[in-house]
């Protein structure tokens, strides 16, 4: 789901009418039923999403054997899917090379990192955007963080001294490529749990400085729970998620929510967006989802990702509780949390998994929806244990 500025897409008279009902709030407008699938069956959409996931995992270094096991396909089927997706993205590569003329870099070798990012030579990264608001927000954020000395990929202006360029469909920025790579093994994770908490805390402190210089849009996990998440689960007839579990989670989230500090957050904290050289942190990437929200969202989101089967970096449930303690320990050493934040952690975690379940339902990605529901149930069964672990801080 994308955030849009109403004044840029709605006529003034419609905005005035809407202001009679709501002002200064985050408003969810549901997609018309069947509109998304006007030209394809639900099954075809599911297959398309699956193939995109497979190719993205392939680019991230997951082996064909692992992909075959994960998606219950033969290795020959995996190879066929990767070949098909590669051809599709090769067509995109031709356009990327044309765009790079704006920076006089069309002769550089390019390599796809994921669907909206390309490595250019060894030194640069080209990012692709379809939303101008998201583009402008990222440009502002990267510029401020860079000025603060935070390790992010600094912007490279075009030959015409512009911060971005565009074609008929998309917008493009070029940034310096940071040294380092994402963490790829669970053994590294155990060593880096405390440092990772500190790294998130340092970013949050820098984000507070960003807020002094620019306004950033504010989202609310609570309003999302009351809005599109609830609507989506209701439309599903509470088939995948228990209505009582949702209502209990919402009631407990609402109980603590007003006391939770809100600030600019990363919103997509996983090891793919934090780079390391060996065990030394080298930089932050990908601020596409950055927004103002409750600050513990980032900590909860990161820890939940370690339990997700979609992630190459997973930990056992037993080890997860130790990682939970270590990440919070590292964070609070740099940026102390308030007591109500500690109390709210289990309910924020469950709300995030409900968000994922609803999102994947909307995308007709049943496998990922089921994964989210399984983690939700694990969180629900271990609410007391999570609290006990965090009491030791």
TAUR-V305950 format. One record per residue. N is the residue number from 1. PHI is phi in degrees with one decimal (NA if undefined). Layout:
[[N,PHI] [N,PHI]]
//
This chain:
[[1,NA] [2,-111.3] [3,-85.2] [4,-127.2] [5,-85.9] [6,-58.5] [7,-62.9] [8,-89.4] [9,-128.4] [10,-110.4] [11,-67.8] [12,-55.6] [13,-65.7] [14,-69.8] [15,-59.9] [16,-61.1] [17,-65.0] [18,-63.1] [19,-65.7] [20,-70.3] [21,-109.1] [22,-153.5] [23,-141.1] [24,65.7] [25,-119.2] [26,-84.8] [27,-112.2] [28,-93.2] [29,-109.8] [30,-67.3] [31,-71.9] [32,-59.5] [33,-57.6] [34,76.5] [35,-62.8] [36,-63.5] [37,-109.5] [38,-63.3] [39,-117.9] [40,-154.8] [41,-75.2] [42,-58.7] [43,-64.1] [44,-62.2] [45,-65.5] [46,-59.1] [47,-64.6] [48,-62.0] [49,-61.9] [50,-60.1] [51,-64.7] [52,-64.4] [53,-62.2] [54,-60.9] [55,-67.8] [56,-62.2] [57,-63.0] [58,-59.5] [59,-63.4] [60,-83.3] [61,99.4] [62,-72.8] [63,-72.5] [64,-60.7] [65,-63.6] [66,-65.4] [67,-66.0] [68,-61.5] [69,-66.2] [70,-64.8] [71,-104.3] [72,54.7] [73,-125.4] [74,-77.4] [75,-65.1] [76,-65.1] [77,-66.1] [78,-61.8] [79,-61.7] [80,-64.3] [81,-64.5] [82,-61.8] [83,-62.7] [84,-63.4] [85,-68.4] [86,-61.4] [87,-63.2] [88,-63.6] [89,-78.5] [90,-64.2] [91,-64.3] [92,-65.6] [93,-60.7] [94,-59.6] [95,-68.3] [96,-59.6] [97,-63.3] [98,-67.0] [99,-63.5] [100,-64.7] [101,-61.6] [102,-62.5] [103,-108.3] [104,57.6] [105,-125.2] [106,-65.6] [107,-87.9] [108,-71.4] [109,-73.7] [110,-118.5] [111,-142.3] [112,-72.7] [113,-94.1] [114,-153.4] [115,-61.7] [116,-121.6] [117,-145.8] [118,-130.8] [119,-81.1] [120,-115.4] [121,61.1] [122,-104.5] [123,-114.4] [124,-134.4] [125,-133.2] [126,-100.4] [127,-106.5] [128,-112.0] [129,-128.6] [130,-109.4] [131,-121.1] [132,-63.4] [133,-65.5] [134,-63.5] [135,-58.9] [136,-62.5] [137,-63.0] [138,-65.9] [139,-60.5] [140,-61.7] [141,-65.2] [142,-61.5] [143,-63.7] [144,-66.9] [145,-60.6] [146,-62.0] [147,-64.3] [148,-80.9] [149,83.4] [150,-79.1] [151,-71.9] [152,-130.3] [153,-72.4] [154,-69.5] [155,-73.1] [156,-111.7] [157,-72.2] [158,-70.6] [159,-62.4] [160,-93.6] [161,62.7] [162,-105.2] [163,-77.8] [164,-152.9] [165,-134.4] [166,-150.1] [167,-123.1] [168,-69.1] [169,-119.0] [170,-131.3] [171,-119.1] [172,-137.0] [173,-126.4] [174,-117.6] [175,-125.8] [176,-65.8] [177,-82.3] [178,-76.9] [179,-73.2] [180,100.9] [181,-143.0] [182,-65.4] [183,-66.5] [184,-122.5] [185,-134.1] [186,-66.7] [187,-65.9] [188,-65.4] [189,-57.2] [190,-61.6] [191,-74.2] [192,-102.7] [193,-61.8] [194,-65.2] [195,-57.5] [196,-64.3] [197,-59.8] [198,-66.3] [199,-62.8] [200,-64.8] [201,-62.6] [202,-63.6] [203,-64.9] [204,-61.8] [205,-65.4] [206,-66.6] [207,-61.4] [208,-62.2] [209,-69.1] [210,-60.8] [211,-64.2] [212,-72.0] [213,-104.5] [214,-142.3] [215,-90.6] [216,-123.9] [217,-67.9] [218,-108.6] [219,-109.5] [220,-143.5] [221,-59.7] [222,-63.3] [223,-67.5] [224,-64.6] [225,-61.9] [226,-75.3] [227,-102.8] [228,-66.3] [229,-64.6] [230,-61.0] [231,-58.2] [232,-65.5] [233,-69.4] [234,-66.0] [235,-61.3] [236,-80.5] [237,70.3] [238,54.9] [239,-71.7] [240,-95.9] [241,-126.2] [242,-65.8] [243,-61.8] [244,-66.0] [245,-66.2] [246,-60.9] [247,-64.2] [248,-65.4] [249,-63.7] [250,-63.1] [251,-61.9] [252,-72.1] [253,-62.6] [254,-64.7] [255,-58.1] [256,-101.7] [257,-62.1] [258,-62.1] [259,-92.9] [260,-91.9] [261,-59.5] [262,-112.2] [263,-158.6] [264,-65.2] [265,-129.1] [266,-74.8] [267,79.8] [268,-140.7] [269,-83.2] [270,-148.3] [271,-63.6] [272,-66.4] [273,-105.5] [274,-131.6] [275,-100.7] [276,-133.8] [277,-108.2] [278,68.0] [279,-108.0] [280,-100.6] [281,-67.7] [282,-122.5] [283,166.6] [284,-104.5] [285,-135.9] [286,64.0] [287,-105.0] [288,-59.8] [289,-102.9] [290,-57.9] [291,-164.6] [292,-84.2] [293,-162.7] [294,-63.5] [295,-69.9] [296,-73.8] [297,-55.4] [298,-61.2] [299,-64.1] [300,-65.6] [301,-60.9] [302,-60.0] [303,-67.6] [304,-63.2] [305,-60.7] [306,-74.2] [307,-101.1] [308,-82.2] [309,-65.7] [310,-73.0] [311,-90.6] [312,-68.8] [313,-94.8] [314,-117.8] [315,-126.1] [316,-68.7] [317,-59.7] [318,-63.3] [319,-69.5] [320,-59.7] [321,-66.5] [322,-70.3] [323,-63.7] [324,-52.7] [325,-62.9] [326,-68.5] [327,-63.4] [328,-65.8] [329,-61.5] [330,-63.9] [331,-64.7] [332,-68.7] [333,-67.1] [334,-103.1] [335,-142.0] [336,-57.5] [337,-95.5] [338,-85.2] [339,-54.2] [340,-67.5] [341,-67.2] [342,-61.6] [343,-63.7] [344,-82.9] [345,-50.3] [346,-59.8] [347,-79.2] [348,-66.3] [349,-61.0] [350,-66.4] [351,-65.3] [352,-64.3] [353,-69.3] [354,-65.7] [355,-58.8] [356,-63.0] [357,-59.4] [358,-67.0] [359,-60.9] [360,-69.3] [361,-60.8] [362,-63.5] [363,-86.6] [364,61.2] [365,-102.2] [366,-69.0] [367,-63.7] [368,-67.9] [369,-62.0] [370,-64.4] [371,-60.8] [372,-63.2] [373,-65.0] [374,-63.6] [375,-67.8] [376,-56.7] [377,-64.8] [378,-62.1] [379,-62.1] [380,-65.0] [381,-69.6] [382,-117.6] [383,-55.2] [384,-64.2] [385,-66.4] [386,-60.8] [387,-61.2] [388,-61.9] [389,-62.3] [390,-73.7] [391,-66.4] [392,-76.5] [393,-65.3]]
//
